Amino acid sequence: MTASAVERTRIDLRPLTWAVLLAGGLFVLDIGGWYGNLNDQPSRMATQIATYVILGGWLLIAALRPSWLPRTPLARPVTAAAAVFALTGLLSQRPRLSLESTLTGLAVGALFLLVSRLASEPWFRTRLRAILVGIPIVVSVAYVVQVALTWVEWWGLVGGVSLPPLRPGWAGLLFGS
């Protein structure tokens, strides 16, 4: 079998990977990042599970296909910092209390390596650019519309145009707030 025949028989994981990353990212933005869910244990656990399923899947693929390993010069420093962070979490006087922050720190480091790996490939880079520009625009426009509608409601309650509260209804720059 020639090298080109082997390449044609390989499964292209890019669309599946993109779909999983997009679904996971939207889950974190829509559910996990909402203010009300920061103190909701099941939501926090679901967000952490989704994050580690994505990262675990990437590490599994990277173990099978070395081309998926990060090529950034920052990979070694990030890995060293993550190892030190994990070690300090394990050696903590209260390791149970430091477990969540340790796992979060490890996830942030791994997510950086994953995004840097994806951004090095043109197919993912164009999609990442669109998402990283599109999401802030959509969230900002939705925030302005939400605040304007709440101000109109406020003016209807007070019977005229007056200075509304600064953050009516605790509106914030998060999905679902």
C-alpha positions, -999 to +999 in steps of 0.1 A: +000+000+000+014+034-010+016+063+014-011+082-005-034+052-001-028+050+036-036+088+039-069+083+020-080+054+043-073+075+075-104+089+091-105+127+092-112+135+128-113+173+123-150+177+119-158+155+148-132+172+169-146+206+160-181+195+168-171+182+202-151+213+210-179+236+199-205+217+219-183+216+250-174+253+247-210+263+243-220+241+273-194+259+294-205+293+283-242+286+285-244+265+316-212+264+335-203+300+332-236+314+343-235+332+377-262+310+392-243+278+384-211+289+400-224+277+434-245+248+420-225+216+426-241+195+398-235+222+372-199+226+383-193+189+382-209+187+347-187+215+335-156+198+349-166+164+335-172+180+300-138+197+302-119+165+312-138+144+286-126+168+259-091+169+272-089+132+278-102+126+243-075+149+229-048+131+250-060+097+237-059+109+201-025+124+207-012+091+221-024+073+190-014+101+165+017+120+176+008+147+151-018+159+175+007+167+202+013+205+208+043+220+190+044+253+208+077+262+224+056+269+256+046+232+259+075+223+283+071+254+306+033+248+308+039+211+315+065+219+342+041+245+358+013+220+357+035+193+374+045+218+401+009+228+406-002+192+409+026+184+433+017+213+455-019+202+455-009+167+465+014+179+493-010+204+506-020+202+543-056+199+531-053+181+498-091+177+495-095+215+496-069+220+469-082+193+446-107+214+427-083+243+422-055+219+412-078+202+386-089+236+373-053+247+369-043+215+351-073+219+328-064+255+320-028+244+311-041+215+290-066+237+273-039+262+264-018+234+248-049+220+230-059+254+216-022+262+206-022+228+188-054+234+170-044+270+160-013+256+143-034+238+117-051+260+091-084+241+091-089+247+128-074+282+128-100+297+105-128+283+126-112+294+159-108+329+145-145+330+136-156+317+170-132+339+190-145+370+171-181+359+168-189+350+204-179+383+219-198+402+193-230+381+198-227+383+236-221+420+236-250+427+213-273+404+234-261+423+265-269+457+251-304+445+239-311+429+273-302+461+292-322+483+267-353+461+272-349+462+309-345+500+308-377+502+288-394+480+314-380+503+342-393+534+324-427+518+321-428+511+359-417+546+369-440+563+344-414+582+324-378+585+313-355+585+343-321+572+352-324+534+354-303+512+377-268+506+365-272+468+362-309+462+360-318+426+368-282+418+375-275+416+337-240+404+330-219+395+300-226+358+303-251+336+285-282+330+305-277+358+330 
